Amino acid sequence: MYATEVFARYATEFRQARLGDEVLHHAKRAVVDWHAALFPGLEVAPMPQLRALLADDLDRGRARLPDGRLAPARAAALLNGTAAHAAEVDDSFRDAMYHPGAATVAAALAIAQDRGASGLEFLRGVVLGYEVSTRIGVAMGRAHYRHWHNTGTVGTFGAAASAAGLLGLHGAPFAHAMATAATFAAGLQQAFRMDSMSKPLHAGRAAEGGVLAAQLAAQGVTGSLDVLEGEAGFGRAMSDGPDWSAVGDTLGRDFHITRLTFKNHIGCGHAFAAIDGALELARQHGLRAADIRSVHVATYGPALDIACYEDPRTENEARFSLRFVVATALVHGSVRLAAYTPERLADADTRAMMARITAVVDPGIDAAFPGRRSARVEIETIDGQRHVWLQPDRKGDPELPLSDAELEDKLLELAAPVIGTERARTLLRNIWSLEQAGDLQGLGG
């Protein structure tokens, strides 16, 4: 049995399975967090340009955008998937090195609205997309992450699985949807190693590609079922030939959606352990920025490879600058949307703190990646004291989870400036009761 068929067999079983209350609750948490990421991303480049380009696709179709306008399912998935990744505040599944929500929820919502699905059907589509795609990301491993952006590549499978489930595909058609999705999967890490607007499009195109793959399968289009493990397939072309033999062993028993990371800061998540460690030292010892002579961060390799900008000059570069976000945390106390305003980018105190920060790869910490995202922070004070803190996990990781109340606060903080506080509160009420909703009128515009 090929890996695509393993997932198809699970999709068939999943149709009949009852989802436990815990899994449904975590699915709703993922939907809350997705909306928290969606709204601040609506005006982040390239969203204005993308909306203008897709103008001919708007005001028709049955899916609904956050501003209330209608769109065909594929256009809605592309727009919402891009927006949900644009502000760098979306969820992640650590072991797969992957932000599953942006593409998976966007695709599920687009197809669910297009088909008039219930809230429970939508949540089931979300769960199916998370469970299938995260296992593909885990199998592809760190070798894939060396060059590829998993949110674009693995995200295509999350979108395809969720869309296929909502379209009622199982058995061979589901397998063919996954097979076609594999050949749509793309997204290069080099796309964000320079200042660029391309990265959010990885999630948007993954959502769109997954929807298209599922729609094509529903029309009888077939794919190469051995596309994951074949000699010229996804695993060999884009990783180091991973072993697919056990990829479905825990499906239906170990729900990955219950172990998500939800961001507690805004920016590249690889820098978050360093932020948390610096803030913890400041809290423990009552340190102010003026007290600090130097900061030394030891962390894992991708944190320095990806959060790499040493002298960021744009909002996008700043989001991917470990030195900038750690300095911002120490000078201003948090790293939220305000951290990336032009005034903050030029802030003299932040720039001065950045000059005092050094960062290296620690072999032991690096060896634990991707299962742990850690950092050791050492601060030397002006009076010669040295304080060290090992931050083993990030606030928001499964070991230090955001509570439901903290997730609600995150959505209110990020959505209220766009849609107003009362509408944001109504959205929260609708999400928490989704499994009882006959339709999705309470979501979208």
Disulfide bonds with the S-S distance in Angstrom:
none
